[in-house]
Amino acid sequence: MSFYSNIILQDARATSSQVINALDLLEPTTRALVTEIIEEAKVHGIDLMVFETYRSKERQQMLFDQRATELKNVGVHHYGLACDIVKNVNGTPSWKGDFSILGQLAYAKKLIWGGDWGNPNIKHSFVDIYHVQRCSIRRQAALFSGLWYPDENYNPYID
């Protein structure tokens, strides 16, 4: 059993179409790493905040229908292994400015950054500079099919 099946699927928010930024719906290792990223950004004078952690299939469909995303099917957010991190401007989320520091901090914490999807040498057709995840692109199909879920020692860069 995994965090996904034991916690997320049992949670009342599992079918919510609302933005969920609750850290308790991030798998514990992912949660700790995201928290460290936010704390380390402060050391660099950048105030970050978690904007969205868990995303339901219902919310993903709504975003797709509104053309707010190109992805019809929910991805790694649905499994407690991803979140969107934005700038915190007086308690308000901001998507403005440079987010390369997020990429640097994500890499240092062994999280995949949506700015380069773990491979900066490839030009990616889909870029999401606010997104971090603890799942390699290669493992996503196994995650989505229920065949795999990372343990606390998983490192997507040596996958």
C-alpha positions in Angstrom: 0.0 0.0 0.0 1.2 3.5 -0.7 0.5 7.0 0.6 -1.7 7.4 -2.5 -4.0 4.5 -1.6 -3.8 4.9 2.2 -4.1 8.6 2.5 -5.1 10.4 -0.7 -7.9 8.1 -1.9 -9.4 8.1 1.6 -9.4 11.9 1.9 -12.7 13.8 1.4 -10.8 16.2 -0.9 -9.9 13.4 -3.4 -12.6 14.6 -5.9 -12.5 18.3 -5.2 -12.5 20.7 -8.1 -11.0 23.4 -5.9 -7.3 24.4 -5.6 -5.7 22.4 -2.8 -2.5 23.6 -1.3 -2.5 21.3 1.7 0.9 20.0 2.5 -0.7 16.9 4.2 -1.6 15.6 0.8 2.0 15.6 -0.3 3.7 12.2 0.3 5.9 12.7 3.4 9.3 12.7 1.7 8.1 15.1 -1.0 6.5 17.3 1.6 9.8 17.6 3.5 11.7 18.4 0.4 9.2 21.1 -0.7 9.3 22.6 2.8 13.1 22.7 2.6 13.0 24.4 -0.9 10.7 27.2 0.5 13.0 27.7 3.5 16.2 27.8 1.4 14.6 30.3 -1.0 14.2 32.6 2.0 17.9 32.5 2.6 18.3 33.8 -1.0 15.8 36.6 -0.3 12.9 34.9 -2.2 9.6 34.3 -0.6 7.9 31.3 -2.1 4.6 29.6 -1.3 2.9 26.3 -2.3 0.1 27.1 -4.6 -1.3 23.7 -5.4 -0.4 20.2 -4.1 -3.0 17.5 -4.8 -5.1 17.8 -7.9 -8.1 15.6 -8.6 -9.2 14.2 -11.9 -12.3 16.5 -11.7 -10.1 19.6 -11.2 -7.8 18.6 -14.1 -10.8 18.2 -16.4 -12.2 21.6 -15.4 -8.8 23.2 -16.1 -8.6 21.5 -19.4 -12.1 22.6 -20.4 -11.2 26.2 -19.4 -8.0 25.9 -21.5 -5.9 26.6 -18.5 -3.8 23.5 -19.2 -2.9 21.5 -22.2 -3.1 18.3 -20.2 -6.4 16.5 -20.2 -5.4 13.8 -17.7 -4.1 14.7 -14.3 -0.5 13.9 -13.7 1.8 13.5 -10.8 -0.1 16.0 -8.7 -2.8 13.4 -8.3 -0.4 11.0 -6.4 0.9 13.4 -3.8 4.3 13.6 -5.5 4.1 17.1 -7.1 3.2 20.7 -6.3 3.3 24.1 -7.9 5.4 26.7 -6.1 5.0 30.4 -6.8 6.2 33.6 -5.3 4.6 35.0 -2.2 3.9 38.7 -2.5 2.3 39.9 0.7 0.4 36.6 1.1 -0.8 36.6 -2.5 0.5 34.1 -5.1 2.5 35.6 -8.0 3.6 33.9 -11.2 5.7 36.9 -12.3 9.5 37.0 -12.6 12.3 34.6 -12.8 11.8 31.1 -11.4 15.3 29.7 -12.1 16.0 29.6 -8.4 13.2 27.1 -8.0 14.9 24.9 -10.6 18.2 25.1 -8.8 16.7 24.3 -5.4 14.6 21.5 -6.8 17.6 19.9 -8.4 19.6 20.2 -5.1 16.7 18.4 -3.3 16.5 15.7 -6.0 13.1 16.9 -7.3 12.3 17.2 -11.0 11.6 20.8 -12.0 9.0 21.5 -14.7 11.3 24.0 -16.3 13.5 21.3 -17.7 11.8 18.0 -16.6 15.1 16.7 -15.2 17.0 17.1 -18.5 18.1 20.7 -19.3 19.8 19.5 -22.5 16.5 18.8 -24.3 14.1 21.4 -25.7 10.8 20.5 -24.1 7.5 21.3 -25.8 5.7 21.6 -22.4 7.4 23.7 -19.7 6.0 24.4 -16.3 8.4 26.6 -14.3 6.3 26.6 -11.1 6.1 22.7 -10.9 8.3 20.3 -9.0 7.8 16.5 -8.7 9.4 13.5 -7.1 8.9 11.2 -10.1 11.0 10.9 -13.2 9.3 11.2 -16.6 10.3 7.6 -17.2 8.4 6.3 -14.2 5.2 8.3 -14.7 3.4 5.5 -16.7 4.1 3.0 -14.0 2.9 5.5 -11.4 -0.3 6.2 -13.3 -1.1 2.5 -13.8 -0.6 1.7 -10.1 2.4 -0.5 -10.8 4.9 1.7 -8.9 5.1 4.2 -6.1 8.3 5.7 -4.8 9.7 4.8 -1.4 11.4 7.4 0.9 14.8 6.8 -0.7 13.8 7.2 -4.3 15.9 9.6 -6.4 14.5 10.4 -9.8 17.9 11.5 -11.1 19.3 8.0 -10.7 16.2 6.2 -11.8 
